[in-house]
Each structure stands twice: as structure tokens, then as C-alpha cells.
Amino acid sequence: MPMLLDRIEVVTLFVDDIDEAKAFYQKVFAPEVVYEDAVSSVLKFSGTMINLLKVTEAPQLVEPSVVAAPGSGARVLLTIKVDAVDAVCAELRKLGVTLLNGPIDRPWGRRTAAFADPSGHVWEVAQELR
């Protein structure tokens, strides 16, 4: 049986303030909460889950590598496919979310806009241009 590493189940995001992160994700995405405790919150996004994990718990998961310092720059971009970027951006603004960039038409055939969560993880909404 060949090894198939093609099913991303969970993306874990290391967050500085777990309560602030939970509130942001509930407000912006309104996901189902699969699991929650004092240091984490696992959220269901369709076929994938996002685990918000307090950064103090992260070292044991990545040893001997180190956890990057807050503010050291974006290290990940998570993209959500949408039908209408401009409409989604209008809703994000109503929720008090500040866009980092966009909406902008990209040369690779997508219209995108990006925003960050309270710990600096960058999310992008993207629609196919036809």
C-alpha cells in the first residue's frame, strides 16, 4: 500500500492569547467547536479543522525546532475559496476586521484579499476570475 499524504486533517495555529483567538474565530468564521480546554480550541472548517493552541504549549509539539517569536513576520497564508471576495470583505469590515490588502486581481487568475487574526496568522479570501 503506497503512502498517501494527501489529507490535511488539522492545521494548528500557535496563538498568544487563547481567549482573544477564540473570540476572533467565533466572530469571523462561526465554526463548530469540536474540542475546547484552557489552552486550545479545535474548530471544524468543512473538511479540515483548525486547532488554536496557546503558544506556551507549542514547544513540545515541534521540538527540537523552536516556536517563532511573535511579530517575526508572516509564516503561513491560509486561503478560503469564496464566490465573491468584495462581498466577503464588506462583511469582514462590518465585523471590525481590518484588511491587510485587497481586494485585488492577481495575475494567476484570482481576486484576493488578506487579513490577520490577533496572533498575526494571515488569512486570504480568494475567488476565481473568469
Summary of the structure (lengths in Angstrom):
residues: 130
radius of gyration: 15.8
end to end distance: 39.6
largest distance: 49.7
contacts: 316
relative contact order: 0.18
helix: 22%
strand: 38%
